Amino acid sequence: MSSVESRSSVTDTRLTRTSATGLTGERTEVTARRGRRLVGAAVRASRTWASGRSAVRAAIAWCRATIRPAGALVVLTSTVGLAAGLAFGWVEALVAGAAAGALLVMALPFLLGARAYEVRVVLERERVVAGAAARAGIAVRNTGRTTALPGRIDIPIGPGLVEVGIPLLAADEVSRHAVDLPPQRRGIVRIGPATTIRSDPLGLLRREHAFDEVQELFVHPRTVTVPSTSAGLIRDLDGSATRRLVDADMSFHAIREYAPGDARRQIHWKSTAKTGRLMVRQYEESRRSRMAVVLGLSSAEYASDDEFELAVSAASSLALRAVHDARDLDIVVGAEIPRVVRGRLRAIRHIAASAPRAVLDGFSGVDRLVETMPFPEVCRLTAEANERLSVAVLVAGSGVPLTSLRLAALAFPVDAAIIAVRCDERAHPRAQTVGPLTVVTIGALEDLAGLLLRGARS
């Protein structure tokens, strides 16, 4: 009996432990399920809160972009009127609130179809001269399936804005308009992007949609015809000999003794036979027609914007003359230098000189700079970049003194002709020679050609 009782007690103990373990496992599983449910609920609540917050932000942004000040006053009147009428039984407040709400409801259809347009802006000419008028054609097509209500299109033109009214358009109907652009100053004028404007007659609500197309109008500087670089003050004759001595060219200079490295084909055998030593021919290097036009862009070097425009026009006129004369040409302007590296970085910018259009396009994009190198530094860097210059034309403003121009001229080769064009609207036009430097002072663009010819005759 005792053995049976002991076995039954052991069995009961095992059953008790098993049941306890089972209950503990069930409790752990229930706790895990509750934890997962809480985590899932927290995640859903977080997503709902984020979605709601995004929706609220979008609604606020839409209201700010759509509701005009007059519309905000109407919304406030409708809300306050209906609330006061229902709360206090004021019939007048109810009528005012209902009328304001009706105005808002009637204004909503006018906002439809803001994206139903296809707008194309075509410039009659992509390049014009400063001060000349330009013309553009605007084609608006209704890409929707229903009739589009009248609207308006705003087209930014540089700092200005042109408004074009769009009539009622049936599906796939096109409305064409011709717009006269106001005269523009020299520069690269951005035209676009066009923006469709939808608004109700009372101006309560407004909806805008901007397109992506942007065009550029190149406004070229004014230019004048100047004397040829082989006929005026700026003389640069192809093939004329210089004072630079070389071993092979067309202009014979002298006979000298052979030095290691000389070409054997240059040996002069008659002189060698007479002297008993190897003698070679020596030549003067023929002038290569290489010209540089240097324009300073520092704001401190010009008294006004008009003076800077005069300098740009003068530089453009001289560069065009060189291109028409088929000269090798370098057009150099100052480059913008960040303030943090100013004094430690030197930089210049080259304008394409392959064709007249490229030259004028390049000068359309230049502007006065605050952070750039002084004019003598620009000239020095230009001379270092090209040691074979035969003519250099330096164009500067009245803020560059004569001493700085002479310092700038010293950076170029000794046998190069240096012409400085000083632009000063308050000065009388004149030409003067200061050592190897010829300084031409102009007060108007028309003075440039006459002074260059006058200097050539003197």
C-alpha positions as CSV (number, residue, x, y, z in Angstrom):
1,M,0.0,0.0,0.0
2,S,2.7,2.4,0.8
3,S,4.4,1.8,-2.5
4,V,1.1,2.4,-4.4
5,E,0.5,5.5,-2.4
6,S,4.0,6.9,-3.1
7,R,3.5,6.2,-6.8
8,S,0.2,8.0,-6.8
9,S,1.7,11.0,-5.0
10,V,4.5,11.2,-7.5
11,T,2.0,11.1,-10.3
12,D,-0.1,13.8,-8.7
13,T,3.0,15.9,-8.3
14,R,3.8,15.5,-12.0
15,L,0.3,16.4,-13.0
16,T,0.3,19.4,-10.8
17,R,3.6,20.6,-12.4
18,T,2.3,20.0,-15.9
19,S,-0.9,21.9,-15.3
20,A,1.1,24.7,-13.7
21,T,3.4,24.8,-16.7
22,G,0.4,24.8,-19.1
23,L,-1.3,27.6,-17.3
24,T,1.9,29.7,-17.3
25,G,2.3,29.1,-21.1
26,E,-1.3,30.1,-21.7
27,R,-0.8,33.3,-19.7
28,T,2.4,34.1,-21.6
29,E,0.7,33.6,-24.9
30,V,-2.3,35.7,-23.9
31,T,0.2,38.4,-22.7
32,A,2.0,38.3,-26.0
33,R,-1.2,38.6,-28.0
34,R,-2.2,41.6,-25.9
35,G,1.2,43.2,-26.6
36,R,1.0,42.6,-30.3
37,R,-2.5,44.1,-30.3
38,L,-1.3,47.1,-28.4
39,V,1.6,47.5,-30.8
40,G,-0.6,47.2,-33.8
41,A,-3.1,49.7,-32.4
42,A,-0.2,52.1,-31.7
43,V,1.1,51.7,-35.2
44,R,-2.4,52.2,-36.7
45,A,-2.9,55.2,-34.5
46,S,0.4,56.7,-35.5
47,R,-0.3,56.2,-39.2
48,T,-3.8,57.7,-38.8
49,W,-2.3,60.7,-37.0
50,A,0.3,61.1,-39.7
51,S,-2.3,60.8,-42.5
52,G,-4.6,63.2,-40.7
53,R,-1.8,65.7,-40.1
54,S,-0.8,65.5,-43.7
55,A,-4.4,66.0,-44.8
56,V,-4.7,69.0,-42.5
57,R,-1.5,70.5,-43.8
58,A,-2.6,70.0,-47.4
59,A,-6.0,71.5,-46.6
60,I,-4.4,74.5,-45.0
61,A,-2.0,74.9,-48.0
62,W,-4.9,74.7,-50.4
63,C,-6.9,77.3,-48.5
64,R,-3.9,79.7,-48.4
65,A,-3.4,79.2,-52.2
66,T,-7.0,79.3,-53.2
67,I,-8.9,81.7,-50.8
68,R,-8.3,85.3,-51.5
69,P,-8.7,88.0,-48.8
70,A,-12.2,88.8,-50.0
71,G,-13.0,85.0,-49.9
72,A,-11.7,84.8,-46.3
73,L,-14.0,87.6,-45.3
74,V,-16.9,85.7,-46.9
75,V,-16.0,82.4,-45.2
76,L,-15.8,84.3,-41.8
77,T,-19.2,85.9,-42.5
78,S,-20.8,82.6,-43.4
79,T,-19.3,80.8,-40.3
80,V,-20.2,83.5,-37.8
81,G,-23.6,84.2,-39.3
82,L,-24.8,80.6,-39.3
83,A,-23.4,79.9,-35.8
84,A,-24.9,83.1,-34.3
85,G,-28.2,82.5,-36.1
86,L,-28.5,78.9,-34.9
87,A,-27.4,79.7,-31.4
88,F,-29.5,82.8,-30.8
89,G,-32.2,82.5,-33.4
90,W,-31.2,85.6,-35.3
91,V,-32.8,85.5,-38.7
92,E,-30.6,88.2,-40.1
93,A,-27.5,86.3,-39.1
94,L,-28.8,83.2,-40.7
95,V,-29.6,85.0,-43.9
96,A,-26.2,86.7,-44.0
97,G,-24.4,83.4,-43.4
98,A,-26.5,81.5,-46.0
99,A,-25.9,84.2,-48.6
100,A,-22.1,84.1,-47.9
101,G,-22.1,80.3,-48.2
102,A,-24.1,80.5,-51.4
103,L,-21.5,82.9,-52.9
104,L,-18.7,80.4,-52.0
105,V,-20.6,77.5,-53.6
106,M,-21.2,79.6,-56.8
107,A,-17.5,80.5,-57.0
108,L,-16.3,76.9,-56.9
109,P,-17.2,76.0,-60.6
110,F,-14.9,78.8,-61.8
111,L,-11.9,76.9,-60.4
112,L,-12.4,73.8,-62.5
113,G,-10.2,73.2,-65.5
114,A,-7.0,75.0,-64.4
115,R,-4.9,72.0,-65.7
116,A,-7.0,71.6,-68.9
117,Y,-4.7,74.0,-71.0
118,E,-1.7,73.3,-73.2
119,V,0.2,76.6,-73.5
120,R,3.0,77.2,-76.1
121,V,5.0,80.4,-76.3
122,V,6.9,81.0,-79.5
123,L,9.2,84.0,-79.9
124,E,9.2,85.8,-83.2
125,R,13.0,86.4,-82.7
126,E,15.2,84.8,-80.1
127,R,17.8,87.6,-80.3
128,V,17.2,91.3,-80.3
129,V,19.2,94.4,-79.7
130,A,18.9,96.2,-76.4
131,G,16.0,98.7,-76.5
132,A,14.3,97.0,-79.4
133,A,10.8,95.6,-79.2
134,A,10.1,91.9,-79.4
135,R,7.0,89.9,-80.3
136,A,5.8,86.5,-79.1
137,G,3.0,84.3,-80.2
138,I,0.9,82.4,-77.6
139,A,-1.2,79.4,-78.4
140,V,-3.6,77.9,-75.8
141,R,-5.4,74.6,-76.4
142,N,-8.1,73.1,-74.3
143,T,-6.9,69.5,-73.7
144,G,-10.0,68.6,-71.7
145,R,-13.1,66.7,-72.8
146,T,-15.5,69.5,-71.8
147,T,-15.7,73.2,-72.5
148,A,-13.3,75.3,-70.4
149,L,-14.5,78.5,-68.8
150,P,-12.8,81.8,-69.5
151,G,-9.6,82.3,-67.6
152,R,-6.2,84.2,-67.7
153,I,-2.6,83.3,-68.3
154,D,0.3,85.2,-66.7
155,I,3.6,85.0,-68.5
156,P,6.7,86.3,-66.6
157,I,9.1,88.2,-68.9
158,G,12.2,89.0,-66.9
159,P,11.1,91.1,-64.0
160,G,7.8,92.0,-65.7
161,L,4.6,90.2,-66.3
162,V,2.2,89.9,-69.3
163,E,-1.4,88.9,-68.8
164,V,-3.4,87.2,-71.6
165,G,-7.1,86.7,-71.3
166,I,-8.4,83.3,-72.5
167,P,-12.0,83.1,-73.8
168,L,-14.4,80.2,-73.5
169,L,-12.8,77.2,-75.3
170,A,-14.5,74.1,-76.5
171,A,-12.7,70.7,-76.2
172,D,-9.5,70.7,-78.4
173,E,-10.1,74.3,-79.4
174,V,-7.1,76.6,-79.8
175,S,-6.9,80.3,-78.9
176,R,-4.0,82.3,-80.5
177,H,-2.7,85.6,-79.2
178,A,0.1,87.9,-80.3
179,V,1.9,89.8,-77.5
180,D,4.2,92.7,-77.9
181,L,7.0,92.4,-75.4
182,P,8.3,95.6,-73.8
183,P,11.8,96.8,-74.8
184,Q,14.4,95.0,-72.7
185,R,17.8,95.9,-71.3
186,R,20.8,93.9,-72.4
187,G,20.9,90.5,-70.8
188,I,19.4,87.0,-71.1
189,V,15.7,87.4,-70.4
190,R,13.7,84.4,-69.1
191,I,10.2,84.1,-70.5
192,G,8.0,81.8,-68.5
193,P,6.9,79.6,-67.0
194,A,3.3,80.4,-68.0
195,T,0.7,80.2,-65.2
196,T,-3.0,79.6,-65.7
197,I,-5.2,81.6,-63.4
198,R,-8.8,80.6,-62.5
199,S,-10.9,83.0,-60.5
200,D,-14.5,83.8,-60.0
201,P,-15.9,87.2,-61.0
202,L,-15.9,88.5,-57.4
203,G,-12.3,87.4,-56.7
204,L,-13.2,85.2,-53.8
205,L,-11.3,82.1,-54.9
206,R,-8.3,81.7,-57.1
207,R,-6.5,78.6,-58.5
208,E,-3.1,78.6,-60.3
209,H,-1.2,76.1,-62.3
210,A,2.3,76.7,-63.6
211,F,3.7,75.0,-66.7
212,D,7.4,73.9,-67.1
213,E,8.4,75.5,-70.4
214,V,10.9,78.4,-70.1
215,Q,12.4,80.2,-73.0
216,E,15.3,82.6,-73.2
217,L,15.5,85.8,-75.1
218,F,19.0,87.1,-75.8
219,V,19.2,90.8,-75.7
220,H,22.4,91.8,-77.4
221,P,24.3,95.0,-76.6
222,R,24.3,97.9,-79.0
223,T,27.3,98.0,-81.4
224,V,28.8,100.3,-83.9
225,T,31.1,99.6,-86.9
226,V,34.7,100.3,-86.1
227,P,37.7,100.4,-88.5
228,S,39.3,97.2,-89.5
229,T,42.1,95.9,-87.3
230,S,44.5,96.4,-90.3
231,A,43.4,99.9,-91.2
232,G,42.6,101.9,-88.0
233,L,44.5,102.6,-84.8
234,I,44.5,98.9,-83.9
235,R,47.0,97.6,-86.5
236,D,47.6,93.9,-86.7
237,L,49.1,92.9,-90.1
238,D,49.5,89.3,-90.9
239,G,53.0,88.4,-91.7
240,S,54.7,91.5,-90.5
241,A,58.0,90.9,-88.7
242,T,58.4,91.3,-85.0
243,R,61.5,91.7,-82.8
244,R,61.3,88.1,-81.7
245,L,64.2,86.0,-83.1
246,V,63.5,82.4,-84.1
247,D,65.3,79.7,-86.0
248,A,62.8,79.3,-88.8
249,D,60.4,81.8,-90.4
250,M,60.1,83.9,-93.5
251,S,61.9,87.1,-92.6
252,F,65.7,86.6,-92.6
253,H,67.6,88.4,-89.9
254,A,71.3,87.3,-89.6
255,I,73.9,84.5,-89.5
256,R,75.1,83.1,-86.2
257,E,77.3,80.3,-85.0
258,Y,75.8,76.8,-84.6
259,A,74.6,75.8,-81.2
260,P,73.7,72.3,-80.0
261,G,70.1,71.6,-80.8
262,D,69.9,73.7,-84.0
263,A,68.4,72.0,-87.0
264,R,70.9,70.9,-89.6
265,R,68.7,72.2,-92.4
266,Q,69.3,75.8,-91.2
267,I,73.1,75.5,-91.7
268,H,74.4,78.2,-94.0
269,W,77.2,76.3,-95.9
270,K,78.8,79.3,-97.6
271,S,79.4,81.0,-94.3
272,T,80.5,77.8,-92.8
273,A,83.1,77.3,-95.6
274,K,84.4,80.9,-95.1
275,T,84.7,80.8,-91.3
276,G,85.6,77.2,-90.8
277,R,82.8,76.9,-88.2
278,L,79.3,75.7,-88.5
279,M,77.0,78.8,-89.1
280,V,73.1,78.8,-89.1
281,R,70.5,81.2,-90.4
282,Q,68.4,83.3,-87.9
283,Y,65.0,84.8,-88.7
284,E,62.6,87.4,-87.2
285,E,59.3,85.8,-86.2
286,S,56.4,86.9,-88.4
287,R,53.5,88.5,-86.4
288,R,50.6,86.2,-85.8
289,S,47.3,87.9,-85.9
290,R,46.3,87.2,-82.2
291,M,44.1,89.8,-80.5
292,A,42.6,90.0,-77.0
293,V,39.7,92.1,-75.9
294,V,39.6,92.4,-72.1
295,L,36.6,93.8,-70.2
296,G,36.5,94.5,-66.5
297,L,33.4,93.6,-64.5
298,S,34.1,95.1,-61.1
299,S,31.2,97.2,-59.9
300,A,33.7,99.7,-58.2
301,E,35.2,100.5,-61.6
302,Y,32.0,101.9,-63.1
303,A,30.2,105.1,-62.0
304,S,26.8,103.8,-63.1
305,D,24.9,101.1,-65.0
306,D,24.8,103.2,-68.1
307,E,28.6,103.5,-68.1
308,F,28.9,99.8,-67.7
309,E,26.6,99.2,-70.7
310,L,28.8,101.6,-72.7
311,A,31.8,99.5,-71.9
312,V,30.0,96.3,-72.9
313,S,29.0,97.9,-76.2
314,A,32.5,99.1,-76.9
315,A,34.0,95.7,-76.2
316,S,31.4,94.0,-78.3
317,S,32.0,96.3,-81.3
318,L,35.7,95.7,-81.1
319,A,35.3,91.9,-80.8
320,L,32.9,91.8,-83.8
321,R,35.4,93.7,-85.9
322,A,38.1,91.2,-85.1
323,V,35.8,88.3,-85.9
324,H,34.8,89.8,-89.2
325,D,38.5,90.3,-90.0
326,A,39.1,86.6,-89.3
327,R,41.6,87.3,-86.5
328,D,42.4,84.8,-83.8
329,L,40.6,86.3,-80.9
330,D,40.5,86.0,-77.1
331,I,37.6,87.7,-75.3
332,V,38.3,87.8,-71.5
333,V,36.2,89.1,-68.7
334,G,36.5,88.9,-64.9
335,A,35.0,86.0,-63.1
336,E,33.1,86.0,-59.8
337,I,35.2,84.9,-56.9
338,P,33.6,83.8,-53.6
339,R,34.4,86.1,-50.7
340,V,36.0,83.3,-48.6
341,V,38.7,82.7,-51.2
342,R,39.1,86.2,-52.5
343,G,42.8,87.1,-52.6
344,R,43.8,83.5,-52.8
345,L,42.1,82.6,-56.1
346,R,42.6,84.2,-59.5
347,A,40.0,83.5,-62.2
348,I,39.0,84.9,-65.6
349,R,36.2,83.8,-68.0
350,H,36.5,83.5,-71.7
351,I,33.6,84.3,-74.1
352,A,33.2,82.2,-77.2
353,A,34.6,84.0,-80.3
354,S,33.8,81.5,-83.0
355,A,31.1,83.6,-84.7
356,P,29.4,87.0,-84.4
357,R,26.3,85.4,-82.8
358,A,28.4,83.6,-80.2
359,V,30.2,86.8,-79.3
360,L,27.0,88.8,-78.8
361,D,25.4,85.9,-76.9
362,G,28.3,85.9,-74.6
363,F,28.2,89.6,-74.0
364,S,24.5,89.4,-73.3
365,G,25.3,87.3,-70.2
366,V,27.9,89.5,-68.5
367,D,27.0,91.6,-65.5
368,R,28.7,93.8,-62.9
369,L,30.4,91.8,-60.1
370,V,31.1,92.8,-56.5
371,E,33.5,89.9,-55.8
372,T,36.0,89.8,-58.6
373,M,39.6,90.7,-59.4
374,P,40.7,94.3,-60.1
375,F,41.2,95.2,-63.7
376,P,45.0,95.0,-63.7
377,E,44.9,91.5,-62.3
378,V,42.5,90.4,-65.0
379,C,44.9,91.8,-67.6
380,R,47.9,90.0,-66.0
381,L,46.1,86.7,-66.0
382,T,45.1,87.2,-69.6
383,A,48.7,87.8,-70.6
384,E,49.9,84.8,-68.7
385,A,47.3,82.6,-70.5
386,N,48.5,83.7,-73.9
387,E,52.0,84.9,-74.5
388,R,51.6,85.3,-78.3
389,L,49.3,88.3,-78.3
390,S,50.0,90.9,-80.9
391,V,47.2,93.3,-80.0
392,A,45.4,93.8,-76.7
393,V,42.4,96.1,-76.3
394,L,41.6,96.9,-72.6
395,V,38.1,98.2,-72.0
396,A,37.5,99.7,-68.5
397,G,35.3,102.2,-66.7
398,S,36.0,105.7,-65.3
399,G,36.8,104.1,-61.9
400,V,40.1,102.7,-63.3
401,P,42.7,105.5,-63.1
402,L,45.4,106.0,-65.8
403,T,48.1,104.6,-63.5
404,S,46.2,101.3,-63.3
405,L,45.8,101.1,-67.0
406,R,49.6,101.6,-67.5
407,L,50.1,98.9,-64.9
408,A,47.8,96.6,-66.8
409,A,49.6,97.3,-70.1
410,L,52.9,96.2,-68.6
411,A,51.7,92.6,-68.2
412,F,51.6,92.1,-72.0
413,P,54.5,91.3,-74.3
414,V,56.8,94.2,-75.2
415,D,56.1,94.0,-78.9
416,A,52.3,93.9,-78.6
417,A,50.2,96.9,-79.4
418,I,48.1,98.0,-76.3
419,I,45.0,100.1,-76.7
420,A,43.0,101.1,-73.6
421,V,39.3,102.2,-74.1
422,R,38.2,104.2,-71.1
423,C,34.5,104.7,-70.8
424,D,33.4,107.9,-69.0
425,E,30.1,109.5,-69.8
426,R,31.1,112.8,-68.2
427,A,34.4,113.2,-70.1
428,H,35.1,114.7,-73.5
429,P,36.1,112.2,-76.2
430,R,39.9,112.2,-76.8
431,A,42.8,110.0,-77.7
432,Q,46.2,110.3,-75.9
433,T,49.5,108.4,-76.0
434,V,51.1,107.5,-72.7
435,G,54.4,105.8,-73.5
436,P,53.6,102.5,-75.3
437,L,50.0,102.8,-74.3
438,T,47.3,104.5,-76.3
439,V,44.3,105.6,-74.2
440,V,41.0,106.4,-76.0
441,T,38.3,108.0,-73.8
442,I,34.8,107.9,-75.0
443,G,31.6,109.4,-73.6
444,A,29.2,107.8,-76.1
445,L,29.4,104.7,-78.3
446,E,29.4,106.8,-81.4
447,D,32.8,108.3,-80.4
448,L,34.6,105.0,-80.7
449,A,35.0,104.7,-84.5
450,G,36.0,108.3,-85.0
451,L,38.6,108.2,-82.3
452,L,40.2,105.0,-83.6
453,L,40.4,106.6,-87.1
454,R,41.7,109.9,-85.8
455,G,44.4,108.1,-83.8
456,A,45.5,106.2,-86.8
457,R,46.0,109.4,-88.8
458,S,47.9,111.2,-86.1
